[in-house]
């Protein structure tokens, strides 16, 4: 099983990249925020989850080991496969997702296509004890809901989900006010 890969970007697509290492190129599925941040010929390294089925072998790449480990936790939940887990991880950064779980905020997950309230509640129930270190930190309280609210506003204004996520990913980390996040995200989107 592949666990880590380092190489050069050969191709970039919406939900996957091709990483060349010597004489081989590996097709690696990544979240859109990652593929949007890369450029051809850029040197990269990813932690890899190898998904094996009877008819297919797929690679999923993550920038950090905690992201890869969290992806594996998601796969342990009944009804969540690799593509759904990748969709979950693309809604926000790992800390915000863990915050949503710690605060039992099912609404964040129901915004993902294919996840209903029951699946979101099961996800929270099964993972809340496994991410316990976040449950007691006030720093993370309501961060995930504010992030989801900002995305909702940008979607209502006609931007795509990927544009909204990219704009939020580029915001300064010290912003805590939803109105400021929306204003700065709109400025960023207007320049594109």
C-alpha positions in Angstrom: 0.0 0.0 0.0 1.2 3.5 -0.8 1.4 5.8 2.2 3.3 8.8 1.0 4.3 10.2 -2.4 6.7 13.0 -3.4 7.1 14.2 -7.0 6.2 16.8 -9.6 2.7 17.9 -10.8 2.1 16.7 -14.3 -1.6 17.5 -14.6 -4.3 19.2 -12.6 -8.0 18.6 -12.8 -10.9 19.6 -10.7 -10.9 16.6 -8.3 -7.6 14.9 -9.1 -4.0 15.6 -10.0 -1.3 13.5 -11.6 2.0 13.4 -9.7 5.1 12.2 -11.6 7.9 10.3 -9.7 10.7 9.3 -12.0 9.0 7.2 -14.7 5.6 6.8 -13.2 2.6 9.2 -12.9 0.1 8.6 -10.1 -3.5 9.8 -10.4 -4.4 11.1 -6.9 -7.8 12.4 -5.9 -7.7 15.5 -3.8 -10.1 18.1 -2.4 -10.7 21.1 -4.7 -8.9 23.5 -2.4 -5.7 21.5 -3.0 -6.0 21.3 -6.8 -6.8 25.0 -7.0 -3.6 25.9 -5.1 -1.2 23.8 -7.3 0.6 24.6 -10.6 2.1 22.3 -13.2 5.7 21.3 -12.6 5.4 22.2 -8.9 7.1 19.8 -6.5 4.6 18.3 -4.0 4.3 15.7 -1.3 1.2 14.0 -0.1 0.1 11.4 2.5 -1.8 8.8 0.6 -4.8 6.6 1.4 -5.0 3.6 -1.0 -8.5 2.4 -1.7 -8.7 -1.1 -3.2 -11.8 -2.7 -4.7 -12.3 -5.7 -6.9 -12.2 -3.6 -10.0 -10.3 -0.5 -9.0 -7.4 0.9 -7.1 -7.7 4.6 -6.2 -5.3 7.0 -4.4 -6.4 9.9 -2.2 -3.9 12.5 -1.3 -3.7 14.8 1.8 -1.3 17.6 2.7 -0.9 16.4 6.3 -1.0 13.1 8.2 -3.9 14.2 10.5 -6.0 14.9 7.4 -5.3 11.4 6.0 -6.1 9.8 9.4 -9.3 11.8 9.6 -10.2 10.6 6.1 -9.8 7.0 7.4 -12.0 7.7 10.4 -14.7 8.9 8.0 -14.4 5.7 6.0 -15.2 3.7 9.1 -18.7 5.2 9.2 -21.4 3.0 7.6 -22.6 4.6 4.3 -19.6 6.8 3.8 -17.2 5.8 1.0 -14.0 7.6 -0.2 -15.8 10.0 -2.6 -18.2 11.1 0.1 -15.4 11.4 2.7 -13.5 13.6 0.3 -16.6 15.7 -0.2 -16.9 16.1 3.6 -13.3 17.1 3.9 -13.8 19.7 1.1 -16.4 21.7 3.1 -13.8 23.4 5.4 -10.4 22.9 6.9 -9.9 20.0 9.4 -10.3 22.1 12.5 -13.6 23.5 11.4 -14.9 20.0 10.5 -13.9 18.8 13.9 -15.5 21.8 15.5 -18.8 21.0 13.8 -18.6 17.5 15.2 -17.6 18.6 18.7 -20.5 21.1 18.7 -22.9 18.5 17.2 -23.7 20.8 14.2 -25.4 18.4 11.8 -26.4 21.3 9.5 -22.8 21.7 8.3 -22.8 18.2 6.9 -26.3 18.2 5.4 -25.2 20.9 3.0 -23.1 18.1 1.2 -24.9 16.4 -1.6 -25.9 12.9 -0.6 -25.8 13.5 3.2 -29.1 13.7 4.9 -29.8 14.4 8.5 -29.6 10.8 9.7 -26.2 10.3 8.1 -24.9 13.6 9.5 -26.1 12.7 13.0 -24.5 9.2 12.7 -21.3 10.8 11.6 -21.3 13.1 14.6 -22.2 10.3 17.0 -19.5 8.0 15.8 -16.7 10.6 15.6 -17.4 12.9 18.6 -15.5 10.7 21.1 -12.6 10.3 18.6 -12.0 14.0 18.3 -12.5 14.7 22.1 -9.7 17.2 22.3 -11.7 19.7 20.4 -14.9 19.4 22.5 -13.5 21.5 25.4 -11.9 24.3 23.4 -14.0 27.5 23.2 -11.8 28.7 20.4 -13.6 26.3 18.0 -17.2 27.0 19.1 -19.4 28.2 16.3 -16.5 28.6 13.9 -17.9 25.9 11.6 -21.4 27.4 11.7 -20.0 30.8 10.7 -18.0 29.2 7.9 -21.2 27.5 6.6 -23.2 30.7 6.9 -20.6 32.6 4.8 -20.7 29.9 2.2 -24.5 30.1 2.1 -24.4 33.9 1.6 -21.9 33.5 -1.3 -24.0 30.8 -2.9 -27.1 33.0 -2.6 -25.2 35.7 -4.5 -24.6 33.3 -7.4 -21.1 32.0 -6.7 -20.4 28.3 -7.0 -19.5 26.2 -4.0 -15.9 25.8 -5.2 -15.5 29.6 -5.7 -16.9 30.2 -2.2 -14.6 27.6 -0.6 -11.6 29.0 -2.4 -12.4 32.6 -1.3 -12.7 31.4 2.3 -9.5 29.5 2.1 -7.7 32.7 1.1 -9.1 34.8 4.0 -6.7 35.9 6.8 -6.9 33.4 9.7 -7.5 36.1 12.3 -10.9 37.2 10.9 -13.6 36.2 13.3 -16.6 38.3 12.2 -18.8 36.8 9.5 -19.6 40.2 7.9 -15.9 40.9 7.5 -15.3 37.5 6.0 -18.2 38.0 3.5 -16.9 41.5 2.6 -13.3 40.4 2.0 -14.4 37.2 0.2 -16.6 39.3 -2.2 -13.6 41.6 -2.9 -11.5 38.6 -3.7 -14.1 37.0 -5.9 -14.7 40.3 -7.8 -11.0 40.4 -8.8 -11.1 37.0 -10.4 
